[in-house]
Amino acid sequence: MYRITRGENVRLFKYVTSVDLTFNPWDAKSNSTRELWRRLTSHKLKASNPKALVNATMPTVVPAPTAFVKFVDGSVVDLKDCSKLRVEEIVAELNMAAARIDNEWAMNGKDLGDD
């Protein structure tokens, strides 16, 4: 599993433009998605990227908890069923996508301040 430090996690979150989560908060299959929502709405992450939108839809009937994440380069991570994933696995997917963007931008001499 792809792991990074907490400081790096906060830095990579700057590449996220929006996160849409759908889960039933009372269903045990939604534990990881609910924990992801808790982590993404922490004060530290919000402060690092105040423009990122984190939306949570919590209908009472959801076939499977989902996560849809958009990044600054237009790429997305679409996890259609998070019920069998641990929150660490979901975060690793997001961090790998953000690290890929970070590497590409570094190789091209671009940073988050550039448009």
DRENPA-3360 file (N, C-alpha, C; in nm, 2 decimals, always signed):
BEGIN
1 = MYRITRGE = +0.08/-0.12/+0.00/+0.00/+0.00/+0.00/+0.09/+0.12/+0.00 ~ +0.05/+0.22/-0.07/+0.12/+0.35/-0.09/+0.10/+0.43/+0.04 ~ +0.21/+0.46/+0.11/+0.20/+0.54/+0.24/+0.29/+0.66/+0.23 ~ +0.24/+0.77/+0.29/+0.32/+0.89/+0.29/+0.31/+0.95/+0.43 ~ +0.39/+1.05/+0.46/+0.38/+1.12/+0.59/+0.25/+1.21/+0.60 ~ +0.22/+1.24/+0.72/+0.10/+1.33/+0.73/+0.12/+1.47/+0.67 ~ +0.24/+1.52/+0.68/+0.27/+1.65/+0.62/+0.26/+1.64/+0.46 ~ +0.31/+1.53/+0.41/+0.30/+1.51/+0.26/+0.15/+1.49/+0.22;
9 = NVRLFKYV = +0.07/+1.43/+0.31/-0.07/+1.41/+0.28/-0.14/+1.55/+0.27 ~ -0.11/+1.64/+0.36/-0.17/+1.77/+0.36/-0.12/+1.84/+0.23 ~ +0.00/+1.83/+0.19/+0.05/+1.90/+0.07/-0.01/+1.84/-0.06 ~ -0.03/+1.71/-0.06/-0.09/+1.65/-0.18/-0.24/+1.68/-0.19 ~ -0.30/+1.71/-0.08/-0.45/+1.74/-0.08/-0.47/+1.87/-0.16 ~ -0.37/+1.95/-0.18/-0.38/+2.07/-0.26/-0.41/+2.05/-0.40 ~ -0.39/+1.93/-0.45/-0.42/+1.89/-0.59/-0.56/+1.85/-0.61 ~ -0.64/+1.84/-0.50/-0.78/+1.80/-0.51/-0.87/+1.92/-0.53;
17 = TSVDLTFN = -0.96/+1.91/-0.63/-1.06/+2.02/-0.65/-1.19/+1.99/-0.58 ~ -1.23/+1.86/-0.59/-1.36/+1.83/-0.53/-1.37/+1.68/-0.49 ~ -1.44/+1.65/-0.39/-1.47/+1.51/-0.35/-1.62/+1.49/-0.33 ~ -1.67/+1.39/-0.39/-1.81/+1.36/-0.37/-1.82/+1.22/-0.31 ~ -1.88/+1.21/-0.19/-1.89/+1.08/-0.12/-2.04/+1.05/-0.11 ~ -2.08/+0.93/-0.13/-2.21/+0.88/-0.10/-2.21/+0.76/-0.01 ~ -2.28/+0.77/+0.10/-2.28/+0.66/+0.19/-2.39/+0.67/+0.29 ~ -2.43/+0.55/+0.34/-2.53/+0.55/+0.44/-2.46/+0.55/+0.58;
25 = PWDAKSNS = -2.47/+0.65/+0.66/-2.39/+0.67/+0.78/-2.42/+0.56/+0.88 ~ -2.53/+0.49/+0.87/-2.57/+0.38/+0.97/-2.53/+0.24/+0.92 ~ -2.48/+0.23/+0.80/-2.45/+0.10/+0.75/-2.30/+0.07/+0.78 ~ -2.27/-0.05/+0.83/-2.13/-0.08/+0.86/-2.04/-0.09/+0.74 ~ -2.10/-0.12/+0.62/-2.02/-0.12/+0.50/-1.97/+0.02/+0.46 ~ -2.02/+0.12/+0.52/-1.98/+0.26/+0.49/-1.87/+0.31/+0.59 ~ -1.82/+0.23/+0.68/-1.73/+0.28/+0.78/-1.61/+0.35/+0.71 ~ -1.55/+0.29/+0.61/-1.43/+0.35/+0.55/-1.46/+0.48/+0.48;
33 = TRELWRRL = -1.57/+0.49/+0.41/-1.61/+0.61/+0.35/-1.65/+0.72/+0.45 ~ -1.71/+0.68/+0.55/-1.75/+0.78/+0.66/-1.62/+0.83/+0.73 ~ -1.52/+0.74/+0.75/-1.39/+0.79/+0.81/-1.32/+0.87/+0.71 ~ -1.32/+0.84/+0.58/-1.26/+0.93/+0.48/-1.32/+1.07/+0.48 ~ -1.45/+1.08/+0.49/-1.52/+1.21/+0.50/-1.47/+1.28/+0.63 ~ -1.46/+1.21/+0.74/-1.41/+1.28/+0.86/-1.27/+1.33/+0.84 ~ -1.18/+1.25/+0.78/-1.05/+1.30/+0.76/-1.04/+1.41/+0.66 ~ -1.12/+1.41/+0.55/-1.11/+1.51/+0.45/-1.17/+1.65/+0.50;
41 = TSHKLKAS = -1.25/+1.64/+0.60/-1.31/+1.77/+0.66/-1.24/+1.81/+0.78 ~ -1.12/+1.76/+0.81/-1.04/+1.80/+0.93/-0.99/+1.95/+0.90 ~ -0.97/+2.02/+1.01/-0.93/+2.16/+1.01/-0.80/+2.17/+0.93 ~ -0.70/+2.08/+0.95/-0.57/+2.09/+0.88/-0.59/+2.07/+0.73 ~ -0.66/+1.98/+0.68/-0.68/+1.96/+0.54/-0.76/+2.08/+0.48 ~ -0.86/+2.12/+0.55/-0.94/+2.24/+0.50/-0.85/+2.36/+0.49 ~ -0.77/+2.38/+0.59/-0.68/+2.50/+0.58/-0.58/+2.49/+0.47 ~ -0.53/+2.37/+0.43/-0.43/+2.35/+0.33/-0.49/+2.38/+0.19;
49 = NPKALVNA = -0.62/+2.35/+0.17/-0.69/+2.37/+0.04/-0.83/+2.41/+0.07 ~ -0.85/+2.54/+0.10/-0.99/+2.59/+0.13/-1.08/+2.59/+0.01 ~ -1.03/+2.58/-0.11/-1.12/+2.58/-0.23/-1.17/+2.44/-0.26 ~ -1.11/+2.34/-0.20/-1.16/+2.20/-0.23/-1.30/+2.18/-0.17 ~ -1.39/+2.13/-0.25/-1.52/+2.10/-0.21/-1.53/+1.96/-0.17 ~ -1.58/+1.93/-0.04/-1.60/+1.79/+0.00/-1.75/+1.78/+0.03 ~ -1.81/+1.71/-0.06/-1.96/+1.69/-0.05/-1.99/+1.55/-0.01 ~ -2.08/+1.54/+0.09/-2.12/+1.41/+0.13/-2.27/+1.40/+0.12;
57 = TMPTVVPA = -2.32/+1.30/+0.05/-2.46/+1.27/+0.03/-2.49/+1.14/+0.12 ~ -2.59/+1.15/+0.20/-2.61/+1.04/+0.29/-2.76/+0.99/+0.29 ~ -2.79/+0.93/+0.17/-2.93/+0.87/+0.17/-2.93/+0.75/+0.25 ~ -3.05/+0.71/+0.29/-3.07/+0.59/+0.38/-3.05/+0.46/+0.30 ~ -3.07/+0.47/+0.17/-3.06/+0.35/+0.09/-2.95/+0.37/-0.02 ~ -2.84/+0.31/+0.00/-2.73/+0.33/-0.10/-2.68/+0.18/-0.13 ~ -2.67/+0.15/-0.26/-2.63/+0.01/-0.29/-2.48/-0.01/-0.24 ~ -2.40/+0.08/-0.25/-2.26/+0.07/-0.20/-2.20/+0.21/-0.18;
65 = PTAFVKFV = -2.12/+0.23/-0.08/-2.06/+0.36/-0.06/-1.96/+0.39/-0.17 ~ -1.96/+0.52/-0.22/-1.88/+0.56/-0.33/-1.79/+0.68/-0.30 ~ -1.69/+0.70/-0.37/-1.60/+0.82/-0.36/-1.56/+0.86/-0.50 ~ -1.58/+0.99/-0.53/-1.55/+1.04/-0.66/-1.47/+1.17/-0.64 ~ -1.34/+1.17/-0.68/-1.25/+1.27/-0.65/-1.20/+1.34/-0.78 ~ -1.20/+1.47/-0.79/-1.15/+1.54/-0.91/-1.02/+1.61/-0.86 ~ -0.93/+1.62/-0.96/-0.80/+1.68/-0.93/-0.78/+1.80/-1.02 ~ -0.68/+1.88/-0.99/-0.66/+2.01/-1.06/-0.63/+1.99/-1.21;
73 = DGSVVDLK = -0.57/+1.88/-1.25/-0.54/+1.85/-1.39/-0.66/+1.79/-1.47 ~ -0.78/+1.78/-1.40/-0.89/+1.72/-1.47/-0.91/+1.57/-1.45 ~ -0.81/+1.51/-1.40/-0.82/+1.36/-1.38/-0.91/+1.33/-1.26 ~ -0.96/+1.21/-1.25/-1.05/+1.17/-1.15/-1.01/+1.03/-1.09 ~ -1.05/+1.01/-0.97/-1.05/+0.88/-0.91/-1.20/+0.85/-0.88 ~ -1.25/+0.74/-0.93/-1.39/+0.70/-0.92/-1.40/+0.57/-0.85 ~ -1.42/+0.56/-0.72/-1.43/+0.44/-0.65/-1.58/+0.41/-0.63 ~ -1.63/+0.32/-0.71/-1.77/+0.29/-0.72/-1.82/+0.20/-0.60;
81 = DCSKLRVE = -1.73/+0.13/-0.54/-1.77/+0.05/-0.42/-1.66/+0.05/-0.32 ~ -1.68/+0.12/-0.21/-1.57/+0.14/-0.11/-1.60/+0.04/+0.01 ~ -1.71/-0.04/+0.00/-1.75/-0.12/+0.11/-1.65/-0.22/+0.16 ~ -1.56/-0.27/+0.07/-1.46/-0.37/+0.10/-1.32/-0.31/+0.12 ~ -1.31/-0.18/+0.11/-1.18/-0.11/+0.12/-1.16/-0.05/+0.26 ~ -1.04/-0.06/+0.31/-1.01/+0.02/+0.43/-0.98/+0.16/+0.40 ~ -1.00/+0.25/+0.49/-0.98/+0.39/+0.46/-0.84/+0.42/+0.42 ~ -0.74/+0.35/+0.47/-0.60/+0.36/+0.43/-0.59/+0.33/+0.28;
89 = EIVAELNM = -0.66/+0.23/+0.23/-0.65/+0.20/+0.09/-0.71/+0.31/+0.00 ~ -0.82/+0.37/+0.05/-0.88/+0.48/-0.03/-0.79/+0.60/-0.03 ~ -0.73/+0.63/+0.09/-0.64/+0.74/+0.09/-0.52/+0.72/+0.01 ~ -0.47/+0.59/+0.01/-0.35/+0.56/-0.08/-0.39/+0.58/-0.23 ~ -0.51/+0.55/-0.27/-0.55/+0.57/-0.41/-0.54/+0.72/-0.44 ~ -0.60/+0.80/-0.35/-0.60/+0.95/-0.37/-0.46/+1.01/-0.37 ~ -0.38/+0.96/-0.28/-0.24/+1.01/-0.27/-0.16/+0.97/-0.39 ~ -0.18/+0.85/-0.44/-0.10/+0.81/-0.56/-0.14/+0.90/-0.68;
97 = AAARIDNE = -0.27/+0.93/-0.69/-0.31/+1.01/-0.81/-0.25/+1.15/-0.79 ~ -0.26/+1.21/-0.67/-0.20/+1.34/-0.64/-0.05/+1.34/-0.66 ~ +0.02/+1.24/-0.62/+0.16/+1.23/-0.63/+0.20/+1.22/-0.78 ~ +0.12/+1.15/-0.86/+0.14/+1.15/-1.01/+0.14/+1.29/-1.07 ~ +0.04/+1.36/-1.03/+0.02/+1.50/-1.08/+0.14/+1.58/-1.03 ~ +0.18/+1.57/-0.90/+0.29/+1.64/-0.85/+0.42/+1.62/-0.92 ~ +0.44/+1.49/-0.96/+0.56/+1.45/-1.03/+0.56/+1.51/-1.17 ~ +0.45/+1.50/-1.24/+0.43/+1.55/-1.38/+0.46/+1.70/-1.38;
105 = WAMNGKDL = +0.40/+1.77/-1.28/+0.41/+1.92/-1.27/+0.55/+1.96/-1.24 ~ +0.62/+1.88/-1.15/+0.76/+1.91/-1.12/+0.85/+1.89/-1.24 ~ +0.82/+1.79/-1.32/+0.91/+1.77/-1.44/+0.89/+1.88/-1.54 ~ +0.77/+1.94/-1.54/+0.74/+2.04/-1.64/+0.76/+2.18/-1.58 ~ +0.82/+2.19/-1.46/+0.84/+2.32/-1.40/+0.72/+2.40/-1.35 ~ +0.61/+2.33/-1.33/+0.49/+2.39/-1.30/+0.46/+2.36/-1.15 ~ +0.39/+2.46/-1.08/+0.35/+2.43/-0.95/+0.20/+2.48/-0.93 ~ +0.15/+2.46/-0.81/+0.01/+2.49/-0.79/-0.02/+2.64/-0.80;
113 = GDD = +0.08/+2.73/-0.80/+0.06/+2.87/-0.82/+0.04/+2.91/-0.96 ~ +0.09/+2.82/-1.05/+0.08/+2.84/-1.20/-0.07/+2.81/-1.25 ~ -0.11/+2.88/-1.35/-0.24/+2.85/-1.41/-0.23/+2.82/-1.55;
% end
